[in-house]
Amino acid sequence: MTVITSVVARQILDCKARPMVEVELRTESGVVGRAAAPTGSSVGMHEAKVLRDEDPSSYDGLGVHRAVRNVTEVIAPELVGTVFATQRDLDEALVGLDGTADKGVLGGNAVYPVSVAFLRAQAAEAGKPVYEHIARGPLASIPVPCFNVINGGRNRDAVQAFNEFIVVPYGAETIDEAVEMGVQIFKKLPGLIESATGNPATVGGSYGYAAPYSDPHSVLSLLQDAVGAAGYDGRVSFALDCASSEMYDRENKTYELNGGRVDNVGLVGYLKQLTEEFDLLFVEDPLDEDDWAGFSLAVRELTRTYVFGDDFIVTNKERLDRAIAEKAAEGFVLKPNQIGTITESLDTFDTATENGLFALPSGRSGGVIDDIVMDLSLGLQVPFQKNGAPRSGERIEKLNFLMRAAQEIPGSALSRIESLARY
């Protein structure tokens, strides 16, 4: 039984210097749980609402003082002095206080950090690391980190429709080696980009290198060259986050691709060609977040890779249930702030697991140093996870977390994903 004695909130900054909500929750036993609410650069239409002040005189309208007040003036009075036996009890109380499916009254960025802070407080009361507190069984494996090393979007040199180009060091023997492989490949990229284009490499929106080409095939070829230059041929695969909603025209139902526009059949056909030439572990959000027919087509056609939903699923059990029924996804990207509470996130994870689908934990572009997704990755024993580019403190800390965990968990080993891959 956990009795909450205080809930305090404040406005702090995320890794992109944008305001976010941080919460400290104290219990009767004297422990403190702290958590903040990161936000993505692109936020799916079906995610929990991020409540901002919209005051242009402060942080260009991105302040979160309204959400902070919702924690201190609405949530805290209801929680303080109340006894909660489980995480579900606490989260159901939060969901009831808001009363909307998208956390639109209090703000997902007010609800979420309270949920995570309580999880950390209960783990502290139990005297366990959070990942052990949430573990479904024995802890035996360390997930393989996936590195987002080249970023798409509207860059200086190109308009690259696909958002993330990812390297997966599946051939590493240990987590330390996997991290080194990701770092060494990343270090080869600026020289290769400058040599190929004549221009210095620039930093992308997610701290990878900005894609120097509009053609995804050329970017994957560049990655292949970087893998070879680092000496890791045959030990590294790739993945894509297309984030296709960002380049979708809802009026004519077409997607931007390599300077032109294609429909969902054309986009899936192009992706199929890429999967036949390159070893792609997964393709994330290949279609728009509401293109259900397109996702089902992708699952049928992209047989040499896995189709994952991020903006498409938004860690929402109801959307995952529909995707399972329509055979529209083979996994989802686990981002707990998308749905708003730990319990809802775990319910979605359990549904995926029961139906043979993958969960791919991932931080957000506007991330935090102590991201709870790392505890979820380890505690839920997923085979691989997204860690971002090996640049900037909050992304490096995710890698350090895994290397520490490998030492803390006796007998643990890096997950072997060769048997899972379809390439």
Beta strands, then each sheet from edge to edge (+ up, - down):
strand 1: 2-13
strand 2: 19-27
strand 3: 32-36
strand 4: 83-84
strand 5: 141-142
strand 6: 144-154
strand 7: 159-168
strand 8: 209-210
strand 9: 237-241
strand 10: 248-249
strand 11: 254-257
strand 12: 260-262
strand 13: 280-284
strand 14: 306-309
strand 15: 331-334
strand 16: 358-361
strand 17: 384-386
strand 18: 413-414
sheet 1: 3+ 2- 1+ 4-
sheet 2: 5+ 18+
sheet 3: 8+ 6+ 7- 9+ 13+ 14+ 15+ 16+
sheet 4: 8+ 6+ 17+
sheet 5: 10+ 11- 12+
end
